[in-house]
Each structure stands twice: as C-alpha cells, then as structure tokens.
Amino acid sequence: MKTLQQLITGLTIRQTIGSTAVSIDSVAFDSRRAGQGSLFVAVAGTRTDGHDYIQKAISQGAVAVICEQVPDHLRESATFILTDNSAEALGHVAAAFYEHPSKDLKIIGVTGTNGKTTTVFLLHQLYSKLGFACGLLSTIENRIGSQQIASTHTTADALRINENLRRMADAGCEYCFMEISSHAAQQHRTAGLNLHGLIFTNITHDHLDYHITFDNYLKAKKKLFDQLPPAAFALVNSDDRNGMVMLQNTRALKATYSLKKPSEYKGRILENLFEGLFLRIGQHDIYTRLTGAFNAYNLLGTFGAAMLDGQQEEAVLVILSELHPAEGRFQVVPSASGIVAIVDYAHTPDALSNVLQTIQATRQGGEHLITVVGAGGNRDRTKRPLMAQVVSRMSDRVILTSDNPRDEDPMEIIDEMEAGVAAADRRKTVKIADRRQAIKTACMIALKGDIILVAGKGHETYQEIKGRRHHFDDREVLSEFLNNENEIIK
C-alpha cells in the first residue's frame, strides 16, 4: 500500500485540493475499475473523457483524483490533484505504484511503421539463446519468462505495461523487448519508463486516421528519442530518410544500421531465397532463415542493439542464423500442391511494396504471383487506393477482398481500394468480399510453382465484423485449400 504523496512525487502539479497522505490501494483510469481506496486518473481519450466519470469513480470508493480540471460539483470526500496532462501523469503514477520496474530491467524498445514485431521477436529469441531470462511485449503476444500472455494492443496502457514489467522483474527477467507504437508515444503510455535502448526501423504512410498529418506521426516517434536518458542507446535505420531526424536532440548514444548508406552496422544481401537469406554483416557472412530485404534490416537492427548492449559479436552472429520470423510475418504455409503460399501482416502501401519486392527478387521468373489483400475498416482511408495501386502494379493477378471491415461495408472499402488500380491493371483484378472465398479462388487459379500472397492480417486469428470477432486464420484457410484434394480440383 502506498500514499498518494508517494505516487505523485515528481509530477508537475498545478493545484492540490485535500490531503496527499491518503492511502492508495489501486490505480484506475477506467471508472468501472475504480473501487475502495482507488486513485482515479481522469484521462481525455479519443472517444470518451475520463473527466465525465469522476463522480462515478468517487461514488465507487475512489479517494483521490488526478485531473486537468476540477468538476463543477466538487466532492470533498476525495483529494484532487490538478495537472496539465493526466495521461502523462498516469504513466508516472503507474511506474511508482509498481515500484518502478523499468529500473530493475533493461528495456529495449522498437518503434517504426514496419518491422517492430519481427525485431522484438528476434531480440527475444537472441537473448534467450544467449542465456538471459527475458520478457516480451508485442502485438502478437506478451511473455514473462516462459509464460505466454495474450496481447490486445501493440502497446498496452501504462498500468498494464508496468504491471507486466513488475511481474517480469519479480520472475527474474533481466531484459524486456517492447514494441512502442506511435499511439503509445502520443498518449504517454510509456511515460515514467527507463529505456535501456530504442531502435527506429522506418516510418511510412500509416495511422493518419489518428495522427491526421505525417508530421504529427513523425513527431510522435521522435519524442521517444528526445526523452532517452544519456545512458541509453539510440539505434536508427539510416537508409530511411527520417532515420537521422530521430537522432536530433537525443542525449543517448547514437548509432545507425543500413544496407545502402554508410553506418556502424552495415549489411549486404548476398543471396535471397524463399528458404532464407545469405547476409554479410561487417566482415562476416551468415545464413539466416528469414527472407527479404526488410528482414535483413530487422536482423541488422537486432545485431546492432546487441553490440551496443555489449554482447559478444561471434556468439550473436552464430545465433542469428538460428532465429525464425514472428508468426504471420512472411510465413510460408506448407503446400502439397507445389504452390508457394505466403501469409504476411503487410497492411500499408510501403509494407506491401517491401513484401512484393522480396517475392519478385526471389522468384525464378516463370511463375505467376497472385495477391489477396484487403484494407481494415474504421482506419486510414487514404491508404486504401495506394495499397491496391502497389499490389496491382506488382502482381500478375489481384483479388481485392475484406480484411477486418469493423463497422464499414466491406464492398465500399474494396471499391475505395479499386479506385487506385490503374486502367491497364483492371483486367487482372477481381473483387470478392468474402475472404474465405477470395483465398479459395486464389488457390483454384494457381498452378504448381505459382506464388500466392495473402496479405493484411498475418498472425491474426479473427475477422472483426460489426463489433464481433469471428474466428478466421489465413494460414488455416490456405492450408485447407492447398492440401485437401477434395476441396480443389485442378
């Protein structure tokens, strides 16, 4: 149990109304979770404002409130702490409530549009094989040592983050590898965390439904680097034109990795196969199980972070050849029909271009590339025609289908995508709203040796339609149609 004074130490406070000596049993920013002895933090969200629920939280037993404005009818039964930014305050309070777990761990964060999940998975595998006890916070799953915990967001809320970090520290973990999204940075979910290092992968067209402008999106990423302490390291992809921007004003140790430009951790692709990459890192040549230039960048970021952390180069290079990609990231689905089937999470124009370029660089030349892709509903609409434009330009056949339509009409999303298809590419593009039927159609028209790419959902095992999640796994559906002779007759 802690006092309110202990939790708010270090916060920038405008005004205090009441006693800070009150005991705090729990912290909540959702009024439904407030109870006896709670500290309620009123955060203004994108859909609801926690300030509207202050009275409810107090009626449920909250003894203190952190807010940006005092309610019209002040309840004297609670202490009020006024601050300029409740979301940022929540991060610091959450860290204090869980006894600053980030000081007991070395946290290496990964931020960027693409490559976050794969990079944290590679780091987690690498350090586990090096003999360290590790934690993982990612889009796909969270891990505390060997325990797996389901993940619902790229970056969880500040309370959940610090709770998991405390569990990691108590379980004996020495490191945590963590995806940090631009949403998390903008909403201060990582406030109060002490990062050991931060990796920037790239930044492309994404999340403009939330950030509105690319400049806002860029600033959300850069803020993470600006806040790094001098003892941390900042590692960026210098081939990305905004990589060096991230290093401006950071107090951390600066380093870069690349395939093209000069950098501290320079790589070169020697051979690119569906089975894996032959990659030169510095003066060493290694074979890896990952495919494509985008994965070469992920491997270089992983290698660079390990070097900056002081790990032994030879041991790291040996283990890099043993690592495997994250679920749903350029994942090849076994096929008895001789068709190469790939599932990938790519859901932005740039990510799709990267995956398709990898396939183009790896294919032999005579096979056809059939791409199945959709766009998510209630998300950035401006990228939809760009996604279809990229796919139709780089594929032999295209099937536009449903992704997670959420509250939108799937066909309206598909029509918006189709608007980006050039007139010359319309004849090779079809629209099938039912995702299962779209994948089945791709399997029916594919011949032995052809390549099917099913993009957009990757590791996801559901489709979100009208507020409900229905089981759907691209890998399962592909495997069913490619390996069941009764399903498809060629």
C-alpha positions in Angstrom: 0.0 0.0 0.0 1.3 3.5 -0.9 0.3 7.0 -0.1 -0.9 9.5 -2.7 2.2 11.6 -1.9 4.5 8.7 -2.8 2.7 8.2 -6.2 2.7 11.9 -7.2 6.3 12.7 -6.3 8.0 14.3 -9.3 4.7 15.2 -11.1 4.2 18.8 -12.3 1.2 19.8 -10.2 -0.9 23.0 -10.6 -3.0 22.6 -7.5 -3.7 20.2 -4.7 -7.1 20.1 -3.0 -7.2 17.9 0.1 -4.7 15.7 1.8 -2.0 13.7 0.0 -1.4 11.5 3.0 -4.3 9.2 2.0 -3.5 5.5 1.3 -4.0 4.2 -2.2 -4.9 0.6 -2.8 -5.2 0.7 -6.6 -4.9 3.0 -9.6 -7.6 3.2 -12.4 -8.2 5.4 -15.4 -11.5 3.5 -16.2 -14.2 4.4 -13.7 -15.6 0.9 -13.9 -12.3 -0.4 -12.3 -12.3 2.2 -9.5 -13.0 0.8 -6.1 -12.5 1.4 -2.4 -9.2 3.2 -1.9 -8.6 3.9 -5.6 -6.7 6.7 -7.2 -8.7 7.6 -10.3 -6.8 9.3 -13.2 -9.2 11.2 -15.5 -7.7 10.9 -19.0 -9.3 12.6 -22.1 -9.4 9.8 -24.7 -10.4 9.9 -28.4 -13.9 8.7 -27.7 -14.6 9.4 -24.1 -13.3 11.8 -21.5 -12.4 10.4 -18.0 -13.4 13.8 -16.5 -17.0 12.9 -17.2 -16.7 9.9 -14.9 -15.0 11.5 -11.9 -18.2 11.5 -9.8 -18.9 7.8 -10.7 -15.3 6.8 -9.6 -15.7 8.6 -6.3 -19.1 7.0 -5.7 -17.4 3.6 -6.1 -14.8 4.4 -3.5 -12.0 6.4 -5.2 -10.3 8.6 -2.5 -8.2 10.7 -4.9 -8.4 12.0 -8.4 -5.8 13.3 -10.8 -7.4 15.5 -13.4 -6.8 18.5 -15.7 -9.9 20.4 -14.5 -12.0 20.2 -11.3 -15.6 19.1 -11.8 -18.3 21.7 -11.3 -19.6 20.0 -8.2 -16.6 19.2 -6.2 -16.8 16.2 -3.9 -15.0 16.9 -0.7 -14.7 13.2 0.1 -11.8 12.9 -2.3 -8.4 14.6 -2.8 -7.9 16.3 -6.2 -4.5 16.7 -7.9 -4.6 19.1 -10.9 -2.0 18.7 -13.6 -1.6 19.8 -17.2 -1.5 16.3 -18.7 -3.4 13.5 -17.0 -2.2 10.9 -19.5 1.4 11.7 -18.8 0.8 11.7 -15.1 -0.8 8.2 -15.4 2.4 6.8 -16.8 4.5 8.2 -13.9 1.9 7.1 -11.3 1.7 3.6 -12.8 5.5 3.3 -12.6 5.5 4.5 -9.0 2.6 2.2 -8.0 4.5 -0.9 -9.3 7.8 0.4 -7.7 9.5 1.5 -10.9 10.0 -1.9 -12.5 11.8 -0.5 -15.5 14.8 0.3 -13.2 15.1 -3.4 -12.4 15.1 -4.4 -16.1 17.0 -3.5 -19.3 14.2 -2.4 -21.6 15.0 -2.2 -25.3 12.1 -0.6 -27.3 11.4 -0.8 -31.0 9.4 1.8 -32.8 8.6 2.4 -36.5 5.9 1.7 -39.0 7.1 -1.7 -40.1 9.4 -4.3 -38.5 8.6 -3.7 -34.8 7.1 -7.1 -34.1 9.8 -9.1 -36.0 12.6 -7.2 -34.4 11.4 -7.6 -30.8 10.8 -11.3 -31.5 14.4 -11.7 -32.9 15.8 -9.9 -29.9 13.8 -12.1 -27.5 15.0 -15.2 -29.3 18.6 -14.0 -29.4 18.9 -13.1 -25.8 17.1 -16.2 -24.6 19.6 -18.3 -26.6 22.4 -16.2 -25.1 21.2 -17.4 -21.7 19.2 -14.4 -20.4 15.8 -14.5 -18.8 13.6 -12.2 -20.9 10.3 -10.6 -21.2 8.4 -9.6 -24.4 5.7 -7.0 -25.0 4.4 -7.2 -28.6 1.5 -7.1 -31.0 1.2 -10.9 -31.1 1.9 -11.9 -27.6 3.5 -11.0 -24.3 6.0 -13.2 -22.5 7.1 -13.2 -18.9 10.0 -15.7 -18.9 8.4 -18.9 -20.5 4.9 -17.8 -19.7 2.8 -16.6 -22.7 0.1 -13.9 -22.2 -2.3 -12.8 -24.9 -1.8 -9.3 -26.4 -4.6 -6.9 -27.4 -2.6 -3.8 -28.5 0.8 -3.0 -30.0 1.5 -1.2 -26.8 -0.8 -1.7 -23.8 -1.9 1.1 -21.4 0.6 2.4 -18.8 -0.9 0.4 -15.9 -0.8 -2.9 -17.8 2.8 -2.2 -19.0 4.1 -1.5 -15.5 2.2 -4.5 -14.1 3.8 -6.8 -16.6 7.2 -5.3 -16.2 6.9 -5.8 -12.4 6.0 -9.4 -13.0 9.0 -9.8 -15.3 11.4 -8.3 -12.7 9.9 -10.4 -9.9 10.3 -13.5 -12.1 14.0 -12.9 -12.6 13.9 -11.4 -16.1 16.9 -9.3 -16.9 15.7 -7.8 -20.2 12.4 -6.8 -21.8 11.9 -6.2 -25.5 9.0 -4.0 -26.3 7.1 -2.7 -29.3 6.3 1.0 -28.9 3.6 2.3 -31.3 3.1 6.0 -32.2 -0.2 5.9 -30.5 1.5 4.8 -27.3 4.0 7.7 -27.6 1.3 10.3 -28.3 -0.8 9.0 -25.4 2.2 8.9 -23.0 1.7 5.2 -22.3 5.5 4.8 -21.8 5.9 7.9 -19.6 7.9 7.0 -16.5 9.7 4.1 -18.1 13.5 4.0 -18.1 14.6 2.7 -21.5 18.0 1.0 -22.0 17.8 1.4 -25.7 15.5 2.3 -28.6 15.5 1.1 -32.2 13.9 3.0 -35.1 13.0 0.8 -38.1 11.4 3.1 -40.6 8.4 5.5 -41.0 5.9 5.3 -43.8 2.3 6.2 -44.6 0.2 4.8 -41.7 -2.1 5.7 -38.8 -3.0 9.1 -40.3 -6.6 8.4 -39.2 -5.2 9.1 -35.7 -2.3 11.5 -36.2 -4.0 13.4 -39.0 -0.7 14.6 -40.6 2.5 12.8 -41.3 4.4 15.5 -39.4 2.4 14.6 -36.2 3.2 10.9 -36.8 6.9 11.7 -37.2 6.9 13.9 -34.0 5.2 11.1 -32.0 8.1 8.8 -32.9 10.8 11.4 -32.4 9.5 12.3 -28.9 10.6 8.8 -27.7 14.2 9.5 -28.8 14.2 13.0 -27.3 13.3 11.6 -24.0 16.0 8.9 -23.8 18.5 9.3 -21.0 22.2 9.7 -21.7 22.9 6.2 -20.5 20.6 4.6 -23.2 21.4 3.9 -26.8 19.5 5.2 -29.9 19.8 3.0 -33.0 18.2 4.0 -36.3 17.9 2.8 -39.8 19.9 5.4 -41.7 18.5 4.2 -45.1 15.2 5.6 -44.0 15.2 9.3 -44.8 13.8 10.2 -41.4 16.3 7.9 -39.5 18.7 10.7 -38.8 15.9 13.0 -37.8 15.2 10.7 -34.8 18.8 11.3 -33.6 18.5 15.0 -33.5 18.4 16.3 -29.9 18.6 12.9 -28.3 21.0 12.6 -25.4 21.5 8.9 -25.8 24.5 7.1 -27.5 23.8 7.4 -31.3 24.3 4.6 -33.8 23.0 3.5 -37.3 22.4 0.4 -39.3 21.9 0.1 -43.1 22.1 -1.9 -46.3 22.8 1.1 -48.5 24.3 4.1 -46.7 27.5 4.1 -44.6 26.7 3.1 -41.0 28.1 1.5 -37.8 26.3 -1.8 -38.6 26.4 -2.2 -42.4 24.8 -5.2 -44.1 24.7 -6.6 -47.6 22.4 -9.2 -49.1 24.5 -11.9 -50.9 21.5 -14.2 -51.9 17.8 -14.0 -51.2 15.8 -17.3 -51.3 12.4 -18.3 -50.1 14.2 -20.6 -47.7 16.3 -17.7 -46.2 19.0 -15.0 -46.7 22.7 -15.1 -47.2 23.7 -11.9 -45.4 27.0 -10.2 -44.9 27.3 -8.2 -41.7 30.5 -6.3 -41.5 33.2 -8.8 -42.4 31.1 -11.9 -41.6 28.8 -13.9 -43.9 25.9 -15.8 -42.3 22.9 -17.8 -43.5 19.5 -16.9 -41.9 16.1 -18.4 -42.0 14.4 -15.1 -42.8 13.7 -13.8 -46.3 13.8 -10.4 -47.9 15.5 -7.0 -47.6 13.0 -5.9 -44.9 14.1 -8.9 -42.8 17.8 -8.0 -43.5 17.0 -4.7 -41.8 15.3 -6.4 -38.9 18.4 -8.6 -38.4 20.8 -5.7 -38.6 18.7 -3.8 -36.0 18.9 -6.8 -33.8 22.6 -7.2 -34.3 23.3 -3.5 -33.7 21.3 -3.5 -30.5 23.2 -6.5 -29.1 26.5 -4.9 -30.0 25.5 -1.6 -28.3 24.4 -3.6 -25.3 27.9 -5.2 -25.0 27.2 -8.7 -26.2 29.9 -10.8 -27.9 29.9 -10.5 -31.7 30.7 -14.1 -32.6 28.1 -15.5 -30.3 25.5 -13.2 -31.6 26.3 -13.9 -35.3 26.1 -17.7 -34.7 22.6 -17.3 -33.1 21.3 -15.0 -35.8 21.5 -17.9 -38.2 19.2 -19.9 -35.9 16.4 -17.4 -35.5 13.0 -17.7 -37.1 10.5 -14.9 -38.0 7.5 -13.9 -36.0 4.1 -15.6 -36.7 2.4 -14.2 -39.7 5.5 -12.3 -41.0 6.4 -13.6 -44.4 5.3 -17.0 -43.2 5.4 -19.8 -45.8 2.4 -22.1 -45.5 3.4 -25.8 -46.3 1.7 -26.9 -49.6 1.4 -30.4 -51.0 0.4 -28.9 -54.4 3.8 -27.3 -55.2 2.3 -23.8 -54.8 4.3 -21.3 -52.7 1.9 -19.8 -50.3 2.9 -16.8 -48.1 1.0 -15.0 -45.3 2.1 -11.6 -44.2 0.8 -8.8 -41.9 1.6 -6.1 -44.5 -1.3 -3.6 -44.4 0.3 -0.4 -45.6 1.4 0.6 -49.1 5.1 0.5 -48.1 4.9 -2.8 -46.3 3.1 -4.4 -49.3 5.8 -3.0 -51.6 8.5 -4.5 -49.4 6.9 -7.9 -49.4 6.2 -7.9 -53.1 9.7 -6.7 -53.9 11.0 -9.6 -51.8 8.9 -12.0 -53.8 10.0 -10.5 -57.1 13.6 -10.7 -56.1 13.2 -14.4 -55.1 11.0 -15.8 -57.8 12.5 -17.7 -60.7 10.6 -15.8 -63.4 8.1 -18.2 -65.0 5.6 -18.5 -62.1 2.6 -16.3 -61.5 2.1 -14.1 -58.4 -1.4 -14.0 -57.1 -2.1 -11.5 -54.3 -5.1 -11.5 -52.0 -5.4 -8.3 -50.0 -8.0 -6.1 -48.2 -8.0 -2.9 -46.0 -9.2 -2.5 -42.5 -12.4 -0.6 -41.7 -12.5 2.4 -39.4 -8.9 3.2 -40.2 -6.9 5.5 -42.5 -9.0 5.6 -45.7 -6.3 7.5 -47.8 -4.1 4.4 -47.9 -6.7 2.2 -49.5 -6.2 3.2 -53.1 -2.5 3.3 -52.6 -2.4 -0.3 -51.3 -4.4 -1.5 -54.3 -2.2 0.5 -56.7 1.0 -1.1 -55.3 -0.4 -4.6 -55.4 -1.9 -4.4 -58.9 1.3 -3.0 -60.3 3.5 -5.7 -58.8 1.3 -8.8 -59.1 0.1 -11.0 -62.0 -3.4 -11.4 -60.5 -5.0 -9.5 -57.7 -8.0 -10.4 -55.6 -9.3 -7.5 -53.5 -11.2 -8.7 -50.5 -12.3 -8.0 -47.0 -9.8 -7.6 -44.1 -11.3 -6.5 -40.8 -14.2 -4.4 -42.0 -15.3 -3.5 -38.5 -18.3 -1.1 -38.8 -17.9 -0.4 -42.5 -19.4 -2.1 -45.6 -16.7 -4.5 -47.0 -17.6 -3.7 -50.6 -17.4 0.0 -50.0 -13.8 -0.5 -48.7 -13.0 -2.6 -51.7 -14.4 0.0 -54.1 -12.2 2.6 -52.5 -9.2 0.3 -52.9 -10.1 -0.4 -56.6 -10.0 3.4 -57.3 -6.3 3.2 -57.1 -5.9 0.5 -59.7 -4.5 1.8 -63.0 -6.8 1.2 -66.0 -4.2 -1.2 -67.5 -4.3 -3.3 -64.4 -8.1 -3.6 -64.0 -8.4 -6.7 -66.2 -6.2 -8.7 -63.8 -8.0 -7.5 -60.7 -11.2 -9.0 -59.2 -13.3 -8.2 -56.2 -14.5 -10.9 -53.8 -15.8 -9.6 -50.4 -15.8 -13.0 -48.7 -12.2 -13.5 -47.6 -12.5 -17.3 -47.4 -13.8 -17.4 -51.0 -11.1 -15.0 -52.1 -8.4 -17.3 -50.8 -10.1 -20.3 -52.3 -10.3 -18.6 -55.6 -6.5 -17.8 -55.5 -5.8 -21.5 -54.7 -8.1 -22.6 -57.6 -6.4 -20.5 -60.3 -2.8 -21.1 -59.0 -0.7 -23.8 -60.8 2.3 -25.7 -59.5 5.1 -23.3 -58.9 2.9 -20.2 -58.7 3.1 -17.9 -55.6 0.1 -16.8 -53.5 0.5 -13.9 -51.1 -2.3 -13.4 -48.6 -1.6 -10.0 -47.0 -3.0 -7.8 -44.3 -3.9 -10.0 -41.3 -0.8 -12.1 -40.7 -0.9 -13.6 -37.2 -4.5 -12.6 -36.6 -6.9 -15.5 -35.9 -10.1 -13.5 -36.3 -12.1 -11.2 -38.5 -13.7 -8.2 -36.8 -17.2 -7.5 -38.2 -19.8 -5.2 -36.7 -18.2 -5.2 -33.3 -17.7 -9.0 -33.1 -14.7 -11.1 -33.7 -15.2 -14.3 -35.8 -12.5 -17.0 -36.0 -10.5 -16.6 -39.2 -6.9 -17.6 -39.8 -5.4 -17.0 -43.3 -2.9 -19.8 -42.6 -5.6 -22.3 -41.8 -7.7 -21.4 -44.8 -4.7 -21.6 -47.2 -3.6 -24.9 -45.7 -7.1 -26.3 -46.1 -7.4 -25.5 -49.8 -3.8 -26.2 -50.8 -3.6 -29.6 -49.0 -7.1 -31.0 -49.4 -7.6 -32.6 -52.8 -11.3 -32.8 -52.3 -11.6 -29.1 -51.9 -10.0 -28.0 -55.2 -9.9 -30.0 -58.4 -7.4 -28.6 -60.9 
